[in-house]
């Protein structure tokens, strides 16, 4: 996903508000670094969602197999008691 931050417009807004050009450039650079390091990308979210789906499928599979083992054990005990 492309960065939609317009750094030139941001710097213009700062200079119109009383910042020197040097201050506006420094603040703009800091903002870009902050956004790059803290914003989550769509690619990251897609990857994380795929990981969570995989973990959920593994958990459901393990839980289902565990339930089948318990049910088999209960049936075996009941069968043994009835005969």
C-alpha positions as CSV (number, residue, x, y, z in Angstrom):
1,X,0.0,0.0,0.0
2,X,1.6,3.3,-1.0
3,X,2.3,6.0,1.6
4,X,-0.4,8.7,1.1
5,X,1.5,11.2,3.3
6,X,2.1,14.3,1.3
7,X,5.4,15.5,2.8
8,X,5.6,18.7,0.6
9,X,2.1,19.8,1.6
10,X,2.9,19.0,5.3
11,X,6.1,21.1,5.0
12,X,4.2,23.9,3.4
13,X,1.6,23.9,6.1
14,X,4.3,24.1,8.8
15,X,6.2,26.9,7.1
16,X,2.9,28.8,6.6
17,X,2.3,28.3,10.3
18,X,5.5,29.9,11.3
19,X,8.1,27.1,11.2
20,X,11.4,27.8,9.5
21,X,12.2,25.7,6.5
22,X,14.8,23.8,8.5
23,X,12.3,23.0,11.3
24,X,9.6,22.0,8.8
25,X,12.1,19.6,7.1
26,X,13.2,18.1,10.4
27,X,9.6,17.6,11.6
28,X,8.5,16.1,8.3
29,X,11.5,13.7,8.3
30,X,10.6,12.7,11.9
31,X,7.0,12.1,10.9
32,X,7.9,9.9,8.0
33,X,10.2,7.8,10.2
34,X,7.5,7.5,12.9
35,X,4.9,6.4,10.3
36,X,7.3,3.9,8.7
37,X,8.2,2.3,12.0
38,X,4.7,2.2,13.7
39,X,2.1,1.9,11.1
40,X,0.9,-1.6,10.2
41,X,0.8,-2.5,6.5
42,X,-1.8,-4.5,4.7
43,X,0.8,-7.2,3.9
44,X,1.6,-7.6,7.6
45,X,-2.1,-7.9,8.4
46,X,-2.7,-10.5,5.7
47,X,0.3,-12.5,6.9
48,X,-0.8,-12.4,10.5
49,X,-4.4,-13.3,9.5
50,X,-3.1,-16.4,7.7
51,X,-1.0,-17.4,10.7
52,X,-4.0,-17.0,13.0
53,X,-6.2,-19.1,10.7
54,X,-3.5,-21.8,10.7
55,X,-3.3,-21.8,14.5
56,X,-7.1,-22.0,14.8
57,X,-7.3,-25.0,12.4
58,X,-4.5,-26.7,14.4
59,X,-6.3,-26.0,17.7
60,X,-9.7,-27.3,16.4
61,X,-8.0,-30.4,14.9
62,X,-6.3,-31.2,18.2
63,X,-9.4,-30.5,20.2
64,X,-11.5,-32.8,17.9
65,X,-9.0,-35.6,18.1
66,X,-8.9,-35.3,21.9
67,X,-12.7,-35.5,22.0
68,X,-12.7,-38.6,19.8
69,X,-10.1,-40.3,22.1
70,X,-12.2,-39.5,25.2
71,X,-15.4,-40.7,23.5
72,X,-13.7,-43.9,22.4
73,X,-12.5,-44.5,26.0
74,X,-16.0,-43.8,27.4
75,X,-17.6,-46.2,24.9
76,X,-15.0,-48.9,25.7
77,X,-15.7,-48.6,29.4
78,X,-19.4,-48.7,28.9
79,X,-19.2,-51.7,26.6
80,X,-17.0,-53.5,29.2
81,X,-19.5,-52.8,31.9
82,X,-22.4,-54.0,29.9
83,X,-20.9,-57.4,29.1
